Amino acid sequence: MDLQKTTASLASPERVAKLKEALSMVPSLAWKVSSKILVFTSISLLLNIGTLIYFYSTRSTYSFVGVLVPLLISLLFIVAMFFASKSYGIQSAIEHCWNTKKHVLFDVVASRTTDFLIKKKLPLTDEKTWLWLAEKPNELMQQMPGIVKPITNRLLSKIPLADFFSGIIKHKAHLSDDQNQTALLLSDELQARINPGLLQSSMKSVLLVLAANVLLHGLMFLLF
């Protein structure tokens, strides 16, 4: 990356506006995740409730095991679908940002990073600040906006943060005490570290849970 060009663009109103845009998109990203959870967990809920009603209605006699085991199986798959759909929703949100406005998540992360350092009263231009941060990546991840923390933390898990922050000192000449400028530099550097192939979403876990759910329901009718 051409650091001279990056530095020249940091203070531009356009880049500062992008940082504000990133923060304004937090609710829409949260909805992208929660909508996937709502849709697929609802499908699982309806499938399992419908199957249980049909199963119990076709039994002429009941045993404790015959009643309890199907119920536990259904509850297990509803919970499993919740977590599978949550993972898929997070992947989808990250992929959407990368394909449409990839600066959004990176600007949120970078902004929270500089906020974190400012609150700690650590100068943004000091090498010791970035070496200190390199030792506390997990503490930083806890500073992400609560509503999109699962998204930002999944994104950050793709980057070796300790190496990244310790490497920031190479750009000391381009760091600034201006929080916005340093945040935008961090955002550019973070984007350069990401392999786009790692950000592709996949429904594999959702489909596997659904297939296993249907299979065990079929076995349930045979065994009980």
Solvent accessible surface area in square Angstrom, and as a share of the most:
residue,aa,sasa,rsa
1,M,126,0.56
2,D,69,0.36
3,L,41,0.21
4,Q,146,0.65
5,K,147,0.62
6,T,12,0.07
7,T,53,0.31
8,A,84,0.65
9,S,40,0.26
10,L,1,0.01
11,A,65,0.50
12,S,32,0.21
13,P,114,0.72
14,E,114,0.51
15,R,30,0.11
16,V,35,0.20
17,A,56,0.44
18,K,65,0.27
19,L,10,0.05
20,K,138,0.58
21,E,51,0.23
22,A,0,0.00
23,L,77,0.38
24,S,80,0.52
25,M,34,0.15
26,V,17,0.10
27,P,84,0.53
28,S,61,0.40
29,L,3,0.01
30,A,16,0.12
31,W,156,0.55
32,K,58,0.25
33,V,15,0.09
34,S,47,0.30
35,S,24,0.15
36,K,43,0.18
37,I,32,0.16
38,L,109,0.54
39,V,78,0.45
40,F,34,0.14
41,T,27,0.15
42,S,42,0.27
43,I,81,0.41
44,S,1,0.00
45,L,76,0.38
46,L,130,0.65
47,L,56,0.28
48,N,0,0.00
49,I,80,0.40
50,G,37,0.36
51,T,22,0.13
52,L,20,0.10
53,I,116,0.59
54,Y,134,0.51
55,F,2,0.01
56,Y,52,0.20
57,S,84,0.54
58,T,63,0.37
59,R,64,0.23
60,S,110,0.71
61,T,110,0.64
62,Y,126,0.48
63,S,67,0.43
64,F,157,0.65
65,V,83,0.48
66,G,10,0.10
67,V,58,0.33
68,L,64,0.32
69,V,47,0.27
70,P,0,0.00
71,L,71,0.35
72,L,94,0.47
73,I,30,0.15
74,S,1,0.01
75,L,90,0.45
76,L,111,0.55
77,F,17,0.07
78,I,27,0.14
79,V,80,0.46
80,A,35,0.27
81,M,3,0.01
82,F,77,0.32
83,F,120,0.50
84,A,10,0.07
85,S,0,0.00
86,K,65,0.28
87,S,29,0.19
88,Y,28,0.11
89,G,0,0.00
90,I,8,0.04
91,Q,38,0.17
92,S,11,0.07
93,A,0,0.00
94,I,6,0.03
95,E,35,0.16
96,H,70,0.31
97,C,3,0.02
98,W,40,0.14
99,N,99,0.51
100,T,83,0.48
101,K,88,0.37
102,K,86,0.37
103,H,25,0.11
104,V,0,0.00
105,L,3,0.01
106,F,5,0.02
107,D,0,0.00
108,V,0,0.00
109,V,1,0.01
110,A,0,0.00
111,S,12,0.08
112,R,83,0.30
113,T,1,0.01
114,T,0,0.00
115,D,44,0.23
116,F,9,0.04
117,L,0,0.00
118,I,78,0.39
119,K,164,0.69
120,K,90,0.38
121,K,180,0.76
122,L,45,0.22
123,P,68,0.43
124,L,2,0.01
125,T,42,0.24
126,D,52,0.27
127,E,72,0.32
128,K,155,0.66
129,T,2,0.01
130,W,0,0.00
131,L,82,0.41
132,W,69,0.24
133,L,0,0.00
134,A,10,0.08
135,E,140,0.63
136,K,65,0.27
137,P,31,0.19
138,N,112,0.57
139,E,63,0.28
140,L,0,0.00
141,M,33,0.15
142,Q,109,0.48
143,Q,65,0.29
144,M,4,0.02
145,P,13,0.08
146,G,61,0.59
147,I,106,0.54
148,V,1,0.00
149,K,52,0.22
150,P,52,0.33
151,I,1,0.01
152,T,0,0.00
153,N,30,0.16
154,R,71,0.26
155,L,2,0.01
156,L,2,0.01
157,S,75,0.49
158,K,73,0.31
159,I,9,0.05
160,P,81,0.51
161,L,11,0.06
162,A,47,0.36
163,D,89,0.46
164,F,2,0.01
165,F,3,0.01
166,S,39,0.25
167,G,15,0.15
168,I,3,0.01
169,I,49,0.25
170,K,153,0.65
171,H,26,0.12
172,K,92,0.39
173,A,98,0.76
174,H,45,0.20
175,L,15,0.07
176,S,27,0.17
177,D,103,0.54
178,D,66,0.34
179,Q,55,0.25
180,N,63,0.32
181,Q,51,0.23
182,T,0,0.00
183,A,2,0.01
184,L,0,0.00
185,L,0,0.00
186,L,1,0.01
187,S,0,0.00
188,D,24,0.13
189,E,22,0.10
190,L,4,0.02
191,Q,30,0.13
192,A,73,0.57
193,R,101,0.37
194,I,14,0.07
195,N,83,0.43
196,P,61,0.39
197,G,52,0.50
198,L,92,0.46
199,L,6,0.03
200,Q,99,0.44
201,S,34,0.22
202,S,53,0.34
203,M,68,0.30
204,K,136,0.58
205,S,43,0.28
206,V,2,0.01
207,L,99,0.49
208,L,106,0.53
209,V,25,0.14
210,L,57,0.28
211,A,61,0.47
212,A,40,0.31
213,N,2,0.01
214,V,85,0.49
215,L,118,0.59
216,L,63,0.32
217,H,9,0.04
218,G,37,0.36
219,L,73,0.36
220,M,2,0.01
221,F,62,0.26
222,L,145,0.72
223,L,131,0.65
224,F,69,0.29
